[in-house]
Amino acid sequence: MPKVFFVKDGSGDSHTSRGYHAKFEDIANMVAGFELRFSATGPTINPETKVAPFSPYRYVVVEVEDGELAARFSRAGFYLVVGLDAEQAGTMLGISNPQ
């Protein structure tokens, strides 16, 4: 089952939430209309900035493993959902207050 991560600007220990498992159907609905950017490893966004622990999550990343591939997720790895706000994605997936 794919995982959804919420990501903050910057690098450091608290820049990524724990992974949340979600159904492919729910993820496909969530990413409809958004560009996906593939990365073989989890992306760090604006790595030159040191992340503050109280900073809000701003980005959404979906991790897909080998046995979970689909049309828009054609390779195993991480997909940054460009333009999708983390709070909006959390609402769509029923995840409140990601940690």
C-alpha positions as CSV (number, residue, x, y, z in Angstrom):
1,M,0.0,0.0,0.0
2,P,1.5,3.4,-1.0
3,K,2.5,5.9,1.7
4,V,1.8,9.6,1.9
5,F,4.4,11.9,3.6
6,F,3.9,15.6,4.5
7,V,7.1,17.7,4.0
8,K,8.4,21.0,5.3
9,D,10.8,23.4,3.6
10,G,14.4,22.7,4.6
11,S,16.5,19.9,5.9
12,G,16.8,18.3,9.3
13,D,15.3,15.7,11.4
14,S,11.7,17.0,11.4
15,H,11.3,17.9,7.8
16,T,9.1,14.9,7.0
17,S,6.1,13.4,8.7
18,R,5.8,9.7,9.3
19,G,4.3,7.8,6.4
20,Y,0.6,7.3,6.2
21,H,-0.7,4.3,4.2
22,A,-3.5,5.2,1.8
23,K,-5.5,3.3,-0.8
24,F,-4.3,3.8,-4.4
25,E,-7.9,4.9,-5.4
26,D,-7.8,7.7,-2.7
27,I,-4.3,8.8,-3.8
28,A,-5.3,8.8,-7.5
29,N,-8.3,11.0,-6.7
30,M,-6.1,13.3,-4.6
31,V,-3.4,13.8,-7.3
32,A,-5.9,14.2,-10.2
33,G,-5.0,17.4,-12.0
34,F,-1.6,17.9,-10.3
35,E,1.9,17.4,-11.8
36,L,3.9,14.6,-10.3
37,R,7.7,14.9,-10.0
38,F,9.6,11.6,-9.6
39,S,12.6,11.1,-7.3
40,A,14.4,7.8,-6.5
41,T,14.9,9.0,-2.9
42,G,12.7,11.2,-0.8
43,P,13.0,14.8,-1.8
44,T,14.3,17.6,0.4
45,I,12.7,20.9,-0.6
46,N,14.8,24.0,-0.2
47,P,17.7,22.0,1.5
48,E,19.8,25.1,2.2
49,T,17.2,26.1,4.8
50,K,17.4,24.6,8.3
51,V,13.9,23.4,9.1
52,A,12.2,24.7,12.3
53,P,10.3,22.1,14.3
54,F,7.2,24.4,14.5
55,S,7.1,25.0,10.7
56,P,4.0,23.8,9.0
57,Y,4.0,20.9,6.5
58,R,3.6,22.4,3.0
59,Y,4.2,19.6,0.5
60,V,2.9,16.2,-0.3
61,V,5.0,13.2,-1.4
62,V,3.7,9.8,-2.3
63,E,6.0,6.7,-2.0
64,V,5.3,3.8,-4.3
65,E,7.0,0.4,-4.1
66,D,7.7,-2.1,-6.8
67,G,4.5,-4.1,-6.4
68,E,2.3,-1.0,-6.4
69,L,2.9,0.6,-9.8
70,A,0.1,2.3,-11.7
71,A,-0.3,4.5,-14.8
72,R,0.8,7.8,-13.1
73,F,3.1,6.0,-10.7
74,S,5.2,4.0,-13.3
75,R,8.4,3.6,-11.2
76,A,9.1,2.7,-7.6
77,G,10.2,5.8,-5.7
78,F,8.8,9.1,-4.5
79,Y,6.5,11.5,-6.2
80,L,6.2,15.2,-5.2
81,V,2.7,16.4,-5.9
82,V,3.3,19.8,-7.3
83,G,0.9,22.5,-6.1
84,L,-1.1,20.3,-3.7
85,D,-1.1,21.8,-0.2
86,A,-0.4,19.4,2.7
87,E,-3.4,20.6,4.7
88,Q,-5.7,20.0,1.7
89,A,-4.3,16.6,1.1
90,G,-4.7,15.6,4.8
91,T,-8.3,16.6,4.6
92,M,-8.9,14.6,1.4
93,L,-7.3,11.5,3.0
94,G,-8.8,11.9,6.5
95,I,-5.5,12.7,8.1
96,S,-5.7,15.5,10.7
97,N,-2.6,17.0,12.4
98,P,0.1,14.9,10.6
99,Q,3.1,14.0,12.7
